[in-house]
Amino acid sequence: MAAVTSRELVQNFSAVAARVAAGEELTVTRHGKPLLKLVQPPAGESGLQERLALVQKALSFRMSRPYGKKFERNDSYEL
């Protein structure tokens, strides 16, 4: 697996994204330590179904909460 630095990722994002799109798996490092792993998302309808479920959840939250309550990040997670 190839490695790129975080600085290289920021400065050459399009080139790095093209490498990942071509099927290469990359590790992003910061100060020589692994930080992120860049891979292609899984193919298929699963991503679409997951996004649709999140949209439905957001819409149900909007309709069920009292008007004026500020949406918080924790509200998007199952507790």
The 8 nearest C-alpha neighbors of each residue, nearest first, counted from 0:
[[1, 24, 25, 2, 26, 23, 36, 3],
 [0, 2, 25, 26, 24, 3, 23, 27],
 [1, 3, 26, 25, 27, 0, 4, 28],
 [4, 2, 27, 28, 7, 26, 5, 8],
 [3, 5, 28, 7, 6, 27, 29, 8],
 [4, 6, 8, 7, 29, 27, 28, 9],
 [5, 7, 9, 4, 8, 10, 29, 3],
 [6, 8, 4, 10, 5, 9, 11, 3],
 [7, 9, 5, 12, 11, 6, 10, 4],
 [10, 8, 6, 12, 7, 11, 5, 4],
 [9, 11, 7, 8, 12, 6, 5, 13],
 [12, 10, 8, 14, 13, 9, 7, 15],
 [11, 13, 8, 15, 9, 14, 16, 10],
 [14, 12, 16, 15, 11, 17, 8, 18],
 [13, 15, 17, 16, 11, 12, 18, 8],
 [14, 16, 18, 12, 17, 13, 11, 19],
 [17, 15, 13, 19, 18, 14, 12, 20],
 [18, 16, 20, 14, 15, 19, 13, 21],
 [17, 19, 15, 21, 16, 20, 23, 14],
 [18, 20, 23, 16, 22, 21, 17, 38],
 [21, 19, 17, 22, 18, 16, 39, 23],
 [20, 22, 18, 19, 23, 17, 16, 39],
 [23, 21, 19, 20, 24, 39, 18, 38],
 [22, 24, 19, 18, 21, 25, 38, 20],
 [25, 23, 38, 37, 0, 19, 22, 1],
 [26, 24, 1, 37, 2, 36, 0, 23],
 [25, 27, 36, 2, 35, 37, 3, 1],
 [28, 26, 35, 3, 4, 34, 2, 5],
 [29, 27, 33, 4, 34, 32, 31, 5],
 [30, 28, 31, 32, 5, 4, 34, 33],
 [29, 31, 32, 28, 4, 33, 5, 34],
 [30, 32, 29, 28, 33, 4, 34, 27],
 [31, 33, 28, 29, 30, 34, 27, 4],
 [34, 32, 28, 27, 35, 26, 29, 31],
 [33, 35, 28, 27, 29, 32, 36, 26],
 [36, 34, 27, 26, 33, 37, 28, 25],
 [35, 37, 26, 25, 27, 38, 34, 24],
 [38, 36, 25, 24, 26, 35, 19, 39],
 [39, 37, 24, 19, 40, 36, 25, 23],
 [38, 40, 19, 20, 41, 22, 37, 24],
 [39, 41, 42, 38, 46, 37, 43, 20],
 [42, 40, 39, 43, 46, 45, 38, 44],
 [43, 41, 40, 44, 45, 46, 39, 47],
 [44, 42, 45, 41, 46, 47, 40, 48],
 [43, 45, 47, 46, 48, 42, 49, 41],
 [46, 44, 48, 47, 43, 49, 42, 41],
 [47, 45, 49, 48, 44, 50, 43, 41],
 [46, 48, 44, 50, 49, 45, 51, 43],
 [49, 47, 51, 45, 50, 46, 52, 44],
 [48, 50, 46, 52, 47, 51, 45, 53],
 [51, 49, 53, 47, 52, 48, 46, 54],
 [50, 52, 54, 48, 53, 49, 47, 55],
 [51, 53, 55, 49, 50, 54, 56, 48],
 [54, 52, 56, 50, 51, 55, 57, 49],
 [53, 55, 51, 57, 56, 52, 58, 50],
 [56, 54, 58, 52, 53, 57, 59, 51],
 [55, 57, 53, 59, 54, 58, 60, 52],
 [58, 56, 54, 60, 55, 59, 53, 61],
 [57, 59, 61, 55, 60, 56, 54, 62],
 [60, 58, 56, 62, 61, 57, 63, 55],
 [61, 59, 57, 63, 58, 62, 64, 56],
 [60, 62, 58, 59, 63, 64, 57, 65],
 [61, 63, 59, 60, 64, 58, 65, 66],
 [64, 62, 60, 61, 59, 65, 58, 66],
 [65, 63, 60, 61, 62, 66, 68, 67],
 [66, 64, 68, 67, 63, 62, 61, 69],
 [65, 67, 68, 64, 61, 69, 62, 63],
 [66, 68, 69, 65, 64, 70, 61, 62],
 [69, 67, 66, 65, 70, 64, 71, 61],
 [68, 70, 67, 71, 66, 64, 65, 74],
 [71, 69, 68, 74, 72, 73, 61, 75],
 [70, 72, 74, 73, 69, 75, 68, 76],
 [71, 73, 74, 75, 70, 76, 69, 77],
 [74, 72, 75, 71, 76, 77, 70, 78],
 [73, 75, 72, 71, 76, 70, 77, 60],
 [74, 76, 73, 72, 77, 57, 71, 56],
 [77, 75, 74, 73, 78, 72, 56, 71],
 [76, 78, 75, 74, 73, 56, 72, 53],
 [77, 76, 73, 74, 75, 72, 71, 56]]
